[in-house]
Amino acid sequence: MADLTRTIIKKNLRTTLEKLEDLKSDLEALKDDVENESYSIEPYEGKDDLTPYQEERQEWLDNVSEALGTIIDGMDTSELEGYVEE
């Protein structure tokens, strides 16, 4: 195994943190799209209420959005960022 120098570790860490930020951005965009899809569900023309299928779909979308939010909130890289700056 090659010796890991501080420079190599910083470079790899910086690259990994950049990838995580890109992934976080992608997840945030997906969450926004899922929320917009959920909000766009409306009763069919001439109806006052959503159908059971529409309600189920909206609930599923809301659950996906919530799960994405939990993942996004857990992606705190600030503790590692200090090691890149040293």
TIGUTI-364842 format. One record per residue: x, y, z of N, C-alpha, C, CB in turn; residue number from 1; residue in three letters. Coordinates in steps of 0.001 Angstrom, whole numbers. Each point is the difference from the previous one (the first is absolute). Glycine has a CB too. Layout:
<npx:X&npy:Y&npz:Z&capx:X&capy:Y&capz:Z&cpx:X&cpy:Y&cpz:Z&cbpx:X&cbpy:Y&cbpz:Z&num:NUM&residuo:ALA>
...
END
This chain:
<npx:845&npy:-1190&npz:0&capx:-845&capy:1190&capz:0&cpx:883&cpy:1243&cpz:0&cbpx:-1840&cbpy:-1239&cbpz:1224&num:1&residuo:MET>
<npx:1503&npy:2177&npz:-2072&capx:784&capy:1226&capz:-111&cpx:-209&cpy:880&cpz:1222&cbpx:-163&cbpy:-114&cbpz:-2497&num:2&residuo:ALA>
<npx:1206&npy:867&npz:2806&capx:-113&capy:947&capz:1113&cpx:-961&cpy:1114&cpz:-388&cbpx:2352&cbpy:-531&cbpz:773&num:3&residuo:ASP>
<npx:-3247&npy:827&npz:124&capx:-941&capy:1088&capz:-232&cpx:565&cpy:1260&cpz:632&cbpx:-1975&cbpy:-1594&cbpz:-56&num:4&residuo:LEU>
<npx:2384&npy:2506&npz:-777&capx:499&capy:1259&capz:507&cpx:-1175&cpy:924&cpz:303&cbpx:2145&cbpy:-273&cbpz:-1310&num:5&residuo:THR>
<npx:-1853&npy:1286&npz:2067&capx:-1032&capy:992&capz:327&cpx:-544&cpy:626&cpz:-1287&cbpx:1114&cbpy:476&cbpz:2229&num:6&residuo:ARG>
<npx:-245&npy:-217&npz:-3181&capx:-413&capy:607&capz:-1269&cpx:-951&cpy:-921&cpz:-761&cbpx:2180&cbpy:1245&cbpz:-106&num:7&residuo:THR>
<npx:-1847&npy:-2529&npz:53&capx:-861&capy:-952&capz:-701&cpx:-1350&cpy:-113&cpz:690&cbpx:2021&cbpy:-1264&cbpz:-768&num:8&residuo:ILE>
<npx:-2006&npy:1188&npz:2079&capx:-1259&capy:-90&capz:755&cpx:-848&cpy:1239&cpz:-236&cbpx:1123&cbpy:-1415&cbpz:1746&num:9&residuo:ILE>
<npx:-521&npy:2603&npz:-1693&capx:-749&capy:1239&capz:-230&cpx:-606&cpy:20&cpz:-1403&cbpx:1519&cbpy:1205&cbpz:1602&num:10&residuo:LYS>
<npx:-720&npy:-1619&npz:-2594&capx:-485&capy:-18&capz:-1381&cpx:-1179&cpy:-950&cpz:-141&cbpx:2305&cbpy:543&cbpz:-823&num:11&residuo:LYS>
<npx:-2168&npy:-1757&npz:1366&capx:-1090&capy:-977&capz:-75&cpx:-1220&cpy:467&cpz:775&cbpx:1682&cbpy:-1820&cbpz:-245&num:12&residuo:ASN>
<npx:-1459&npy:2421&npz:1388&capx:-1106&capy:505&capz:803&cpx:-718&cpy:1131&cpz:-721&cbpx:1220&cbpy:-656&cbpz:2085&num:13&residuo:LEU>
<npx:-447&npy:1565&npz:-2686&capx:-593&capy:1117&capz:-741&cpx:-860&cpy:-533&cpz:-1156&cbpx:1970&cbpy:1484&cbpz:615&num:14&residuo:ARG>
<npx:-1439&npy:-2447&npz:-1356&capx:-736&capy:-600&capz:-1119&cpx:-1283&cpy:-667&cpz:489&cbpx:2165&cbpy:-359&cbpz:-1229&num:15&residuo:THR>
<npx:-2064&npy:-377&npz:2318&capx:-1170&capy:-691&capz:550&cpx:-1048&cpy:992&cpz:494&cbpx:1466&cbpy:-1922&cbpz:649&num:16&residuo:THR>
<npx:-1031&npy:2989&npz:12&capx:-940&capy:1016&capz:480&cpx:-704&cpy:690&cpz:-1164&cbpx:1433&cbpy:349&cbpz:2026&num:17&residuo:LEU>
<npx:-712&npy:-115&npz:-3111&capx:-619&capy:591&capz:-1192&cpx:-1072&cpy:-927&cpz:-567&cbpx:2140&cbpy:1224&cbpz:-508&num:18&residuo:GLU>
<npx:-1844&npy:-2517&npz:477&capx:-985&capy:-978&capz:-480&cpx:-1218&cpy:-25&cpz:906&cbpx:1841&cbpy:-1378&cbpz:-990&num:19&residuo:LYS>
<npx:-1614&npy:1462&npz:2299&capx:-1127&capy:15&capz:945&cpx:-856&cpy:1246&cpz:-194&cbpx:1367&cbpy:-1311&cbpz:1646&num:20&residuo:LEU>
<npx:-742&npy:2437&npz:-1894&capx:-760&capy:1231&capz:-237&cpx:-824&cpy:-120&cpz:-1280&cbpx:1774&cbpy:1337&cbpz:1192&num:21&residuo:GLU>
<npx:-1177&npy:-1936&npz:-2226&capx:-751&capy:-219&capz:-1242&cpx:-1192&cpy:-929&cpz:236&cbpx:2111&cbpy:342&cbpz:-1324&num:22&residuo:ASP>
<npx:-1872&npy:-1402&npz:2082&capx:-1067&capy:-941&capz:319&cpx:-1094&cpy:678&cpz:817&cbpx:1654&cbpy:-1884&cbpz:-56&num:23&residuo:LEU>
<npx:-1250&npy:2701&npz:1021&capx:-978&capy:723&capz:820&cpx:-841&cpy:923&cpz:-881&cbpx:1552&cbpy:-106&cbpz:1994&num:24&residuo:LYS>
<npx:-911&npy:770&npz:-2921&capx:-722&capy:883&capz:-924&cpx:-994&cpy:-791&cpz:-848&cbpx:1985&cbpy:1541&cbpz:-62&num:25&residuo:SER>
<npx:-1554&npy:-2697&npz:-424&capx:-901&capy:-861&capz:-781&cpx:-1187&cpy:-467&cpz:834&cbpx:1949&cbpy:-749&cbpz:-1379&num:26&residuo:ASP>
<npx:-1686&npy:380&npz:2629&capx:-1082&capy:-456&capz:878&cpx:-973&cpy:1134&cpz:301&cbpx:1545&cbpy:-1698&cbpz:1008&num:27&residuo:LEU>
<npx:-1023&npy:2917&npz:-821&capx:-870&capy:1153&capz:245&cpx:-883&cpy:281&cpz:-1214&cbpx:1722&cbpy:961&cbpz:1558&num:28&residuo:GLU>
<npx:-1150&npy:-1070&npz:-2749&capx:-782&capy:219&capz:-1226&cpx:-1080&cpy:-1065&cpz:-137&cbpx:1998&cbpy:1057&cbpz:-1110&num:29&residuo:ALA>
<npx:-1637&npy:-2301&npz:1411&capx:-989&capy:-1089&capz:-61&cpx:-1110&cpy:233&cpz:1017&cbpx:1786&cbpy:-1602&cbpz:-762&num:30&residuo:LEU>
<npx:-1419&npy:2027&npz:1967&capx:-993&capy:276&capz:1041&cpx:-963&cpy:1094&cpz:-468&cbpx:1657&cbpy:-674&cbpz:1792&num:31&residuo:LYS>
<npx:-1121&npy:1729&npz:-2408&capx:-854&capy:1076&capz:-518&cpx:-954&cpy:-531&cpz:-1073&cbpx:1816&cbpy:1674&cbpz:496&num:32&residuo:ASP>
<npx:-1298&npy:-2515&npz:-1392&capx:-851&capy:-574&capz:-1045&cpx:-1102&cpy:-875&cpz:588&cbpx:1943&cbpy:59&cbpz:-1564&num:33&residuo:ASP>
<npx:-1600&npy:-864&npz:2566&capx:-981&capy:-877&capz:644&cpx:-1073&cpy:838&cpz:700&cbpx:1768&cbpy:-1787&cbpz:314&num:34&residuo:VAL>
<npx:-1343&npy:2841&npz:384&capx:-969&capy:873&capz:674&cpx:-918&cpy:683&cpz:-1008&cbpx:1646&cbpy:373&cbpz:1855&num:35&residuo:GLU>
<npx:-1071&npy:105&npz:-2946&capx:-823&capy:648&capz:-1031&cpx:-1011&cpy:-971&cpz:-594&cbpx:1899&cbpy:1541&cbpz:-519&num:36&residuo:ASN>
<npx:-1473&npy:-2781&npz:318&capx:-918&capy:-1012&capz:-535&cpx:-1142&cpy:-248&cpz:985&cbpx:1896&cbpy:-1077&cbpz:-1281&num:37&residuo:GLU>
<npx:-1569&npy:1001&npz:2567&capx:-1027&capy:-221&capz:1019&cpx:-1004&cpy:1152&cpz:30&cbpx:1651&cbpy:-1323&cbpz:1352&num:38&residuo:SER>
<npx:-1116&npy:2563&npz:-1404&capx:-868&capy:1176&capz:44&cpx:-875&cpy:136&cpz:-1236&cbpx:1704&cbpy:1105&cbpz:1399&num:39&residuo:TYR>
<npx:-1246&npy:-1691&npz:-2507&capx:-736&capy:158&capz:-1254&cpx:-1202&cpy:-945&cpz:-113&cbpx:2135&cbpy:716&cbpz:-1053&num:40&residuo:SER>
<npx:-2262&npy:-1642&npz:1972&capx:-1116&capy:-948&capz:-69&cpx:-1281&cpy:714&cpz:423&cbpx:1545&cbpy:-1964&cbpz:482&num:41&residuo:ILE>
<npx:-2485&npy:1990&npz:-1366&capx:-1286&capy:665&capz:247&cpx:-1129&cpy:-961&cpz:-337&cbpx:1001&cbpy:2274&cbpz:-498&num:42&residuo:GLU>
<npx:-2167&npy:-2020&npz:1079&capx:-1148&capy:-843&capz:-351&cpx:-277&cpy:82&cpz:-1504&cbpx:-980&cbpy:343&cbpz:2308&num:43&residuo:PRO>
<npx:454&npy:-1430&npz:-2836&capx:-368&capy:-13&capz:-1411&cpx:-1086&cpy:1038&cpz:-257&cbpx:608&cbpy:-2444&cbpz:-174&num:44&residuo:TYR>
<npx:-697&npy:2854&npz:-1069&capx:-973&capy:1018&capz:-376&cpx:-1405&cpy:-416&cpz:442&cbpx:1442&cbpy:661&cbpz:-1964&num:45&residuo:GLU>
<npx:-2139&npy:268&npz:2596&capx:-1356&capy:-262&capz:465&cpx:-60&cpy:-701&cpz:1349&cbpx:-663&cbpy:-120&cbpz:-2360&num:46&residuo:GLY>
<npx:1803&npy:-171&npz:2971&capx:33&capy:-670&capz:1306&cpx:557&cpy:963&cpz:1048&cbpx:302&cbpy:-2267&cbpz:-1108&num:47&residuo:LYS>
<npx:-732&npy:2058&npz:2346&capx:481&capy:835&capz:1095&cpx:1144&cpy:-654&cpz:773&cbpx:-2283&cbpy:969&cbpz:172&num:48&residuo:ASP>
<npx:2368&npy:-2287&npz:-222&capx:994&capy:-724&capz:789&cpx:914&cpy:-827&cpz:-893&cbpx:-1601&cbpy:-75&cbpz:1917&num:49&residuo:ASP>
<npx:2773&npy:-235&npz:-1365&capx:912&capy:-896&capz:-696&cpx:-553&cpy:-1414&cpz:44&cbpx:1965&cbpy:1468&cbpz:577&num:50&residuo:LEU>
<npx:-1625&npy:-2256&npz:-1571&capx:-372&capy:-1420&capz:27&cpx:922&cpy:-718&cpz:984&cbpx:-830&cbpy:71&cbpz:-2421&num:51&residuo:THR>
<npx:454&npy:-1249&npz:2878&capx:895&capy:-749&capz:892&cpx:1384&cpy:-214&cpz:-617&cbpx:-2005&cbpy:-1137&cbpz:964&num:52&residuo:PRO>
<npx:2063&npy:886&npz:-2267&capx:1296&capy:-171&capz:-666&cpx:821&cpy:1286&cpz:68&cbpx:-1022&cbpy:-1708&cbpz:-1536&num:53&residuo:TYR>
<npx:381&npy:2844&npz:1294&capx:706&capy:1280&capz:65&cpx:496&cpy:281&cpz:1422&cbpx:-1413&cbpy:862&cbpz:-1899&num:54&residuo:GLN>
<npx:577&npy:-1174&npz:2884&capx:407&capy:194&capz:1394&cpx:1191&cpy:-886&cpz:346&cbpx:-2363&cbpy:591&cbpz:603&num:55&residuo:GLU>
<npx:2326&npy:-1834&npz:-1076&capx:1096&capy:-933&capz:253&cpx:1285&cpy:487&cpz:-663&cbpx:-1646&cbpy:-1893&cbpz:156&num:56&residuo:GLU>
<npx:1534&npy:2351&npz:-1378&capx:1161&capy:514&capz:-730&cpx:575&cpy:1224&cpz:688&cbpx:-954&cbpy:-884&cbpz:-2130&num:57&residuo:ARG>
<npx:79&npy:1779&npz:2557&capx:451&capy:1209&capz:685&cpx:687&cpy:-353&cpz:1322&cbpx:-1876&cbpy:1303&cbpz:-1072&num:58&residuo:GLN>
<npx:1329&npy:-2242&npz:1799&capx:615&capy:-430&capz:1260&cpx:1375&cpy:-618&cpz:-260&cbpx:-2287&cbpy:-395&cbpz:993&num:59&residuo:GLU>
<npx:2390&npy:-429&npz:-2039&capx:1277&capy:-620&capz:-346&cpx:1030&cpy:1064&cpz:-355&cbpx:-1205&cbpy:-2048&cbpz:-814&num:60&residuo:TRP>
<npx:805&npy:3029&npz:1&capx:899&capy:1083&capz:-373&cpx:443&cpy:792&cpz:1235&cbpx:-1123&cbpy:138&cbpz:-2249&num:61&residuo:LEU>
<npx:200&npy:131&npz:3152&capx:335&capy:727&capz:1231&cpx:990&cpy:-799&cpz:856&cbpx:-2272&cbpy:1100&cbpz:-43&num:62&residuo:ASP>
<npx:2090&npy:-2415&npz:104&capx:922&capy:-851&capz:757&cpx:1390&cpy:-11&cpz:-628&cbpx:-1933&cbpy:-1418&cbpz:714&num:63&residuo:ASN>
<npx:1994&npy:1361&npz:-2029&capx:1288&capy:44&capz:-699&cpx:685&cpy:1338&cpz:278&cbpx:-877&cbpy:-1548&cbpz:-1812&num:64&residuo:VAL>
<npx:122&npy:2626&npz:1736&capx:555&capy:1325&capz:255&cpx:552&cpy:98&cpz:1420&cbpx:-1618&cbpy:978&cbpz:-1647&num:65&residuo:SER>
<npx:882&npy:-1516&npz:2593&capx:444&capy:23&capz:1394&cpx:1286&cpy:-814&cpz:174&cbpx:-2392&cbpy:267&cbpz:751&num:66&residuo:GLU>
<npx:2454&npy:-1431&npz:-1388&capx:1199&capy:-838&capz:87&cpx:1195&cpy:701&cpz:-636&cbpx:-1436&cbpy:-2062&cbpz:-45&num:67&residuo:ALA>
<npx:1225&npy:2707&npz:-1084&capx:1076&capy:758&capz:-636&cpx:475&cpy:1124&cpz:913&cbpx:-941&cbpy:-553&cbpz:-2262&num:68&residuo:LEU>
<npx:8&npy:1231&npz:2913&capx:359&capy:1069&capz:932&cpx:849&cpy:-503&cpz:1156&cbpx:-2098&cbpy:1163&cbpz:-616&num:69&residuo:GLY>
<npx:1772&npy:-2327&npz:1119&capx:773&capy:-596&capz:1097&cpx:1431&cpy:-291&cpz:-455&cbpx:-2109&cbpy:-1011&cbpz:958&num:70&residuo:THR>
<npx:2240&npy:466&npz:-2156&capx:1331&capy:-298&capz:-535&cpx:788&cpy:1296&cpz:-215&cbpx:-901&cbpy:-2087&cbpz:-1115&num:71&residuo:ILE>
<npx:266&npy:3071&npz:519&capx:661&capy:1280&capz:-277&cpx:453&cpy:655&cpz:1301&cbpx:-1398&cbpy:292&cbpz:-2078&num:72&residuo:ILE>
<npx:535&npy:-290&npz:3078&capx:339&capy:612&capz:1282&cpx:1179&cpy:-707&cpz:676&cbpx:-2393&cbpy:689&cbpz:247&num:73&residuo:ASP>
<npx:2553&npy:-1981&npz:-527&capx:1079&capy:-769&capz:612&cpx:1332&cpy:129&cpz:-730&cbpx:-1721&cbpy:-1568&cbpz:795&num:74&residuo:GLY>
<npx:1733&npy:2279&npz:-1899&capx:1228&capy:124&capz:-789&cpx:820&cpy:1218&cpz:422&cbpx:-1157&cbpy:-1128&cbpz:-1912&num:75&residuo:MET>
<npx:1469&npy:1213&npz:3184&capx:792&capy:1109&capz:528&cpx:1478&cpy:-362&cpz:-100&cbpx:-1874&cbpy:687&cbpz:1577&num:76&residuo:ASP>
<npx:2574&npy:-5&npz:-2437&capx:1420&capy:-278&capz:-218&cpx:904&cpy:1034&cpz:667&cbpx:-609&cbpy:-1083&cbpz:-2154&num:77&residuo:THR>
<npx:40&npy:1976&npz:2927&capx:782&capy:1102&capz:564&cpx:1153&cpy:-472&cpz:875&cbpx:-2050&cbpy:1373&cbpz:-72&num:78&residuo:SER>
<npx:1868&npy:-2479&npz:763&capx:1065&capy:-503&capz:866&cpx:1228&cpy:-408&cpz:-816&cbpx:-1732&cbpy:-783&cbpz:1642&num:79&residuo:GLU>
<npx:1510&npy:223&npz:-2826&capx:1109&capy:-428&capz:-851&cpx:631&cpy:1162&cpz:-767&cbpx:-1108&cbpy:-2218&cbpz:-210&num:80&residuo:LEU>
<npx:344&npy:3253&npz:-60&capx:498&capy:1115&capz:-792&cpx:1203&cpy:663&cpz:662&cbpx:-2307&cbpy:361&cbpz:-880&num:81&residuo:GLU>
<npx:2355&npy:-370&npz:2188&capx:1130&capy:590&capz:712&cpx:1307&cpy:-713&cpz:-292&cbpx:-1568&cbpy:699&cbpz:1772&num:82&residuo:GLY>
<npx:1510&npy:-1986&npz:-2045&capx:1209&capy:-753&capz:-290&cpx:545&cpy:282&cpz:-1392&cbpx:-811&cbpy:-1753&cbpz:1543&num:83&residuo:TYR>
<npx:-26&npy:2223&npz:-2421&capx:431&capy:356&capz:-1349&cpx:727&cpy:1338&cpz:39&cbpx:-1936&cbpy:-1278&cbpz:-1013&num:84&residuo:VAL>
<npx:1508&npy:2140&npz:1930&capx:537&capy:1358&capz:67&cpx:1316&cpy:85&cpz:759&cbpx:-2321&cbpy:827&cbpz:-117&num:85&residuo:GLU>
<npx:2638&npy:-1816&npz:936&capx:1212&capy:63&capz:820&cpx:1232&cpy:256&cpz:-816&cbpx:-1058&cbpy:-1523&cbpz:1589&num:86&residuo:GLU>
END
